[in-house]
Amino acid sequence: MSHSDFVRQMPGAGSELVRRNSIWQRLHIDPTLLLLLLVLTAAGLFVLYSASGQDMSVIYKQGRFFMLAYAVMFIIAQFDVERIKRLAPAAYVACVILLILVPFFGVGAKGAQRWLSLGGLRFQPAELMKVVLPMAAAWYFSKRVLPPSLRHVLISLIIVVVPTLLIAKQPDLGTSILIATSGLFVLFFAGIRWSYIASALGLLVMAAYPMWHFVLHDYQKQRILTMLNPESDKLGAGWNIIQSKTAIGSGGFDGKGWLNGTQSQLDFLPESHTDFIIAVLAEELGLKGVLILIGLYLLIIGRGLWIGYKAQHCFGRLLAGSITLTFFVYVFVNMGMVSGLLPVVGVPLPLVSQGGTSVVSLMVGFGLLMAISTEKRIIDQ
């Protein structure tokens, strides 16, 4: 994107925005994206049926989560992008306050304190921040001339770092990194200079040694060491990765057949219906099944980037780009950790792994994409 493109998107430079009157515009739905999401959802339930040991109660439960998530997506899609933009700073402040309350009033589980309970409903503020942070960063840059100056880059980094540190203290390093990534993607699409990116990478490399000794917890160091050498503790920390790679390798190109995976059906593979579900797919449907799933993800990512490219204003373009690339990171991190290329950080495979909160938060993001996709610039008469 050239400098003139950014100038044209300065506040007040655009004309009035309205929605066209086609049926999809009236429903505020991008039909291509909806079709791809429905296919991925069906594929996810298909794999989950096998991964859960053919437990229909799991399928019904996940189906209810999907129905709720699609309803949320349709509701979010009805909002005007300008209204979403105006709500962004208030939503960001509210989420930061919720994250501050977590250490004092949060509900603990498995050694972490990440949830708040309100009227019997338990929720994780970090999941809300996954969507709110890119909204806030996009709102900030949409009010300024792009590419951003160093001062605006530093201010935006504060917007990103505050929730990232609060979530990392819960502790939830994996989610904090993903949320920070979603904010940094907004900077990237805002046209941040490559010299700034190179400087940040240099600082990150120099900070690696002190972070290892003074920031990372022992269990986080263990995850990295296990990734490098899972055979060092075959029956302990390395068990998940060893079984996962065994399942992936034994599937070959064609796979052993649906419901015929030995690692998954005989319970050798832990977390087979959540974080490690793609190992079940690889074992039973082989490499061709994995390639079809990756192709489906790429189509969704491509559609999201196209929506961002066609967005009629700066806020929509930045937000759509960040949501789409963050979705890509979720897929990449899950596949990387299941195949032993990345440390295990507890990231589910989007719309395939069992889970409710992650599905709903993802659909909120796709609802925003729908809203951006169906808002068009009026042509002066």
N, C-alpha and C positions, 0 to 999 in steps of 0.2 A: 504494500500500500504506500502510495506516495505521500509527501507532505501536504500536497494540495487536497488530497482526499480527506485528510484529518481536518484541515481548515474548513472544508465544506460541512463538516459535522459539528462545528462549534455550536454551543447553546444558542438557540434562536435562529440558526441558519436554515432549519428544515421548515417545510410547510406543514399544514394540518394533516393529521394522520387519521384515517378512518378505515373500516373494514369493507372489503368488497362484498357483493351480495350473492356469490355462488353458494351452493348448499354447504360446502365445506367451510367457506368463510363464515357463513351464518352459525355453523356449529363450532367454529373456532378450532377446527381439527385439521392437521396435516395428514391426508390419507395415506401417503407413502410411509411416513414414520409410524403411523398407527398400525398399518399392515405388518411392518417389520417387527414391531413390538409384540403383536399378537402371535406371530410365528415363533418368536423367541420364547414367549411365555409358554406356548404349547410344547415346545421342545424341552423347556425346563421341567415341566410336569412329567413329561415322558421319561426323562433321565431320573428325576426324583423318585418315581414309582419303583424303579429298580434299586436305586441307592438306599431307599428306606426299607428295603426288605419286603416290597410289595404291600406296604402298610397303607391302606386306603384312608385311614384317619389322618395320616400326614398329608395326603393329597388333598383331602377336603379342607384341612386347616390352611394349607398353602393357597388353595383356590379362593378361600374367603379373603386371605390377605391380598391376593391379586385383584379381587373385585373391589375391595376398599381402595387399593392403590390406583386403579383405573378411575374410580369415582373422584378421587382427589385430583388426578391429572386433568380430568374434564373440568372440574371446578376452577383449578388454577388457570387453565387455558382461557377462561371467560374474562379474565382481568385484562384491562388495557395495559399495554407496556408502560405507558406514561404513569399510570397509577402504581404499577409495580416499582417503577423507579422512585416515585415519591415515598413509598413505604420502606424502601431499602435501609435508610439510615436508622429509622426507628426499630426495625426488625433486628438490625445488627446490635444496637444498644440493649434491646431486650434479651437477646441470646447471650450476650456477654454477662449480663446480670445473672441469668440462669446458671451460666458456667461458674460464676463466683459463688453462687449458693450451694453448688454441688458438694464441696468439701465440708460444709456446715450442716446441711440438711439432706444430703444424698443418701441413697440406698446402696449398700455394698454387696458385692457378689464376686466370688473367685479371686479375692485379694485386691479388687479394684472398687472404687466408689465413683460410679459414672451416671447413676440414674437419679431422677427426682420423682417423688410420688405425689400426685395431685388428685384428691378425690378418688383414690383407689386406682387411678390410672398411672402406670409407671412409664416414664419416657426418658430418653437420653438426649440432653440438650446438644451434644456434639453432632447428632444426626441432623438437627435443625441447622446447625452452623454450616454443614456441607453445602447447603443451598444459599444461605443468607450471606456468607462471606463473599462469594463472587458477585452477588447482587450489590453489596456495599462497595466493593472495589470498583465495579463497573459504574456505579452511581458517581463515585468520586472523580473518575477520569472523564466521565461524560460531560462534566461541567468545566472542563479545562481544555486548553489547546494541546493537541497531540502532534508529535510524540512528546512525552512528559519530560519536564526538566528534572534535574537531580533532586531538587527540593520536593517536588511532588512524588517522585519515586520513594524518597525516604518516608514521607508521610503515609503513603500507601503501604509501605512495609510495616509501619506501626499497626495499621488496620489488620494486617495479616498476622503479625507476631503475637498480639495480645491473646486472641482465642487459641492460637496454636500452643502457647505456653500453658494456658489454663487446662487444656485438654491433655497435654503431655504430663501434667502433674497428677492426673487422676489415678493411676497412670494409664495412658492409652497412646503409646508412641505411634502405632500404625495409623490410627485415625487422625492424629495431629499432623502427621506428614502429608496425608492425603488432603486434608483441609488446607494446609499451607500451600500445597501444590495447586489447588483450585484458585487460590488468590494470586499466585505467581503467574498462572496462565493468563489472568487478566492483564497483568503488567506486560506480558509477552505480546498479547494482541494489541495493547495500547501503543506499541511501537518503541519499547524501551531499547536504548542503544546497546549494540553488541558489546561495546567496551564495558558497560555496566555488568552485563551477564558474565563476561570473562573475569571481571574483578570479583564478582560474587562466588564464582566457582573456585577461584584461587583462595579466597578466604575460607571457603568450606573445606578445601583440602588441608589448609594449615590448621583448621580447628579440629580436624579428625582425631589427632592424638590426645589433646586435652579432653575432648568429649568422651573418648573411650574410658579415660581414667576418672573423670570427675562428674560426668553427666549420666552415662548409661548405667542402668541397674544391672545386677549380676545376671538376672534371667534374660535380659536383652543381649548381653554379651554372649551368653550361652547359645542363643538362637543363631547369632552370626557364626560362632565357632562350629555349631552343628551343621550349618549350611556348607561350610568349607570341608568338613570331614564328618559326615553322619555316622560312619562306621566306628568312630571313637566311642560311641555309646549306643550300640545296636539295639539293646533292649530298653533303653531309656529315651533320652532326648532325640536320638536319631531314628527311632522306630517309625514315626509317621512318614518321614521322607523316604526311608528305605522301602517301606511297603507301597508308597505312592509310585516311586520309580519302577518298582517291580510290576505294578499293575499296568502302568503306561507301556513299559517295554513288552510285556507279555501279550498285549493286544495286537501288536503288529499293524499291518495295513488294514486288514478286513475286520479284526476284532474276533472275540470268542462268541459273539451273538448276544442279543438282548436277554438279560436275566441269567446269563451263563458265566458271569465273571467270578472267578474263584476268590480273588483277593477281597472283593466287595461283598459277595453273597455269603462267604464264610467268616466275615467279620475280622479279617486280618487288617483291613484298611480303616483306621480311626477317622472319625468326622466325615464319613463317606457321603453323608447327605447334606453337609454344610460346606465347609471350606475346601474339602478335597473331592468334591463331586465330579470334577472333570477327569479325575483318575478313573472313576467308574465308567465314564463315557469312553475314555481311551481304551480301557480293557475290553469293553463289550462291543463297541462299534469301531474300534481301531482308529488309525490315523485319518481315514476318510471321514469318519464321524466328527473328529476334532476339527478337520479343515472346513467342513460344512458349518460348524458352529462359529469358527473364526470368521468365515466369510459373512455370516449373518451379522456378527458384531461389526465388521468393517462396513457393511452396508448402512447400519444404523449410524456409525460414526461419520461416514461420508455424507449422509443426509443431514446430520446435525451441523457439519461444517458448511454445507451448502446453505442451510437456513441462516447461519451466521453471515455468510458471504452476501446473501440477498437482503439482510436486515436493512431497514431504511434509516436507521439512526445509530449513533455511536454506542449508546447503552445496550441496545439489543445485540449489536454485533459482538461487543466484548463479552456479554453474558452468555450468548449462545456458544461462542468459541470456548469459553472456560468450562461450561457444563459438558460440552462434547469431549474435550480433551481429558477432563477429569474422569468421565465414563471410560475412556480408553485406558487411563492409568489403573482404574479398578480391575479391568480385564487383564491388563499386562501384569500387575502385581500378583493377582491370584494365580495365573498360569505360571508365573515365574517362581512363586514359592512352592507350588505343587510339584513342579519339575525339578526343584532343587537349585534353581538359579538365583533365588532371592531368599532371605530369611523368612521364616513363617511369622506373619504379623496379623493373622486373623482377619483377612479380607475375603468376604464371600464372592463367589462368581456371580456377577450381576444378572438378576432375573432367572437364575438357574438354581443356585443354592437355596436351601430352606431358610426362611427367615421373614419376619414381617416388617420390622422397622426399616431395614435397608431397602426393601422393595418400595415402601411408601416414599422414603426420601428420594429414591431414584425417580419415581413417577412425578414427584413435585418438580424435579428438574426437567423432565420431558413435558410437563404441563407448561412450563415457562417457554420451552422451545416451540410448543404449539402456538402460544400467544404471540411470540415473535414472528413465527412463520405466517400467520394469518392476518397480520396487520400490514396494510399497504398504504403507500402515499397517494393522496388524492391528486388527480391531474387537474391543473388549473383550467377552468373552462374558458 
